[in-house]
């Protein structure tokens, strides 16, 4: 029996989510999988996917190399290790995250608030996402290493590297 046979169809689908969304956290997987709590996510990871994921130094969930091969899904981040200063070379993100990436302050500009980024998204793309969705997009980009947070009166954000150094690929979801 191969490892491929050992995973249920649901486990393979959820493993693909882990690969695609990494680095991620329980809350993001909870929303993706429609579960009621982060502890349900933890139970599933430990019970079904124990050999295919790990937590990095920041306690974020990442898939093993074997997991990516098993489900044949591109990881959400390429690069981003110590060799390139932690900045990813490619990120795969949903549409709103791509729009946020496009308008958020560059690495040499003054960081900006969530509301400032929201207003720039509205202006640039003629869309009106909820402020909480923009906040989540910024936090997801931060976890991927594309955006940094600067704490002033409120948390503010800017890119970690010039836009042209990171390729953004929009995912289906």
C-alpha positions in Angstrom: 0.0 0.0 0.0 1.5 3.3 -1.0 1.2 6.6 0.9 -1.1 7.8 -1.9 -3.6 4.9 -1.1 -3.4 5.7 2.7 -5.1 9.1 2.4 -8.8 9.5 1.9 -10.1 11.7 -0.8 -11.0 14.4 1.8 -7.5 14.2 3.3 -6.0 14.6 -0.2 -8.2 17.7 -0.9 -7.3 19.2 2.5 -3.6 18.4 2.0 -3.8 20.3 -1.3 -5.2 23.3 0.6 -2.3 23.2 3.1 0.2 23.1 0.2 -1.6 25.9 -1.7 -2.2 28.2 1.3 1.1 27.7 3.1 2.4 29.3 5.2 -1.0 29.2 6.9 -2.6 28.9 10.3 -5.4 27.0 11.9 -7.9 29.9 11.4 -7.3 30.1 7.7 -7.7 26.3 7.3 -10.8 26.3 9.6 -12.5 28.8 7.2 -11.3 26.9 4.1 -12.6 23.6 5.4 -15.8 24.9 7.0 -14.9 23.6 10.5 -16.1 25.1 13.8 -12.8 25.5 15.6 -9.1 25.6 15.3 -8.9 22.5 17.5 -10.8 20.6 14.9 -8.2 21.7 12.3 -5.4 20.5 14.7 -7.2 17.2 15.2 -7.5 16.6 11.5 -3.9 17.6 10.8 -2.6 15.3 13.5 -5.0 12.5 12.8 -4.9 12.4 9.0 -1.9 14.5 7.7 0.7 14.1 10.5 3.4 13.0 8.0 2.7 15.7 5.5 2.9 19.0 7.4 5.0 20.8 10.0 5.0 24.1 11.9 7.8 26.5 11.1 9.7 28.7 13.6 6.7 31.1 13.6 4.2 28.3 14.3 2.8 28.6 10.8 1.6 25.4 9.1 3.7 24.3 6.1 3.5 21.2 3.9 6.4 18.8 3.4 8.0 18.4 0.0 6.4 15.0 -0.2 3.0 16.5 0.4 3.4 18.9 -2.6 4.4 16.0 -4.8 1.6 13.7 -3.6 -1.2 16.2 -4.4 0.5 17.8 -7.4 -0.4 21.3 -6.3 1.9 24.3 -6.5 2.9 25.7 -3.1 1.6 29.2 -2.3 5.1 30.6 -1.9 8.3 30.0 -3.8 11.6 31.3 -2.3 11.3 33.2 0.9 14.1 31.4 2.7 17.1 32.9 4.4 19.2 32.8 1.2 16.9 35.5 -0.4 16.4 37.5 2.8 13.0 35.9 3.5 11.4 37.6 0.5 9.4 35.2 -1.8 10.1 35.1 -5.5 6.5 33.9 -6.4 3.3 34.0 -4.4 0.0 32.4 -5.5 -2.9 34.4 -4.0 -6.7 35.0 -4.5 -7.8 38.1 -6.5 -8.2 40.4 -3.6 -4.7 39.7 -2.2 -3.3 40.4 -5.7 -5.1 43.7 -5.8 -3.8 44.6 -2.3 -0.3 43.7 -3.3 -0.6 46.0 -6.3 -1.5 49.1 -4.3 0.1 48.7 -0.9 3.0 51.0 -0.1 6.4 49.9 -1.5 9.4 49.0 0.7 10.8 52.5 0.5 7.5 54.3 1.1 5.8 55.2 4.4 3.7 52.2 5.5 0.0 52.6 5.5 -3.1 51.5 7.5 -5.7 48.9 6.4 -8.2 51.7 5.6 -5.7 53.5 3.4 -5.0 50.2 1.5 -8.8 49.6 1.3 -9.3 53.1 -0.3 -6.5 52.5 -2.8 -8.1 49.1 -3.8 -11.5 50.8 -4.2 -10.0 53.5 -6.4 -7.7 51.3 -8.5 -10.0 48.4 -9.1 -13.6 49.8 -8.7 -14.5 47.2 -6.1 -15.7 47.6 -2.6 -14.4 44.7 -0.4 -15.1 44.8 3.4 -12.4 46.3 5.5 -12.0 42.9 7.3 -11.2 41.2 4.0 -8.5 43.7 3.2 -7.1 43.2 6.7 -7.0 39.4 6.2 -5.4 39.9 2.8 -2.7 42.0 4.3 -2.1 39.5 7.1 -1.9 36.6 4.6 0.6 38.6 2.4 2.6 39.2 5.6 2.6 35.5 6.4 3.9 34.8 2.9 6.7 37.3 3.4 5.6 39.8 0.8 4.4 42.5 3.2 5.7 43.7 6.5 3.9 45.3 9.4 5.1 48.5 11.0 3.5 49.3 14.4 2.6 52.9 14.8 -0.6 54.2 16.4 -2.3 51.4 14.4 -0.6 48.5 12.5 0.6 49.7 9.1 1.8 47.8 6.1 4.2 48.0 3.2 6.0 45.6 0.8 9.1 43.8 1.9 10.7 44.2 -1.6 10.1 46.0 -4.8 7.0 44.8 -6.6 9.0 43.6 -9.6 10.9 41.2 -7.4 7.8 39.1 -6.6 5.7 37.4 -9.2 2.0 37.3 -8.2 -0.1 34.5 -9.6 -3.8 34.7 -9.0 -5.3 31.4 -7.8 -8.8 30.2 -8.5 -10.2 30.6 -5.0 
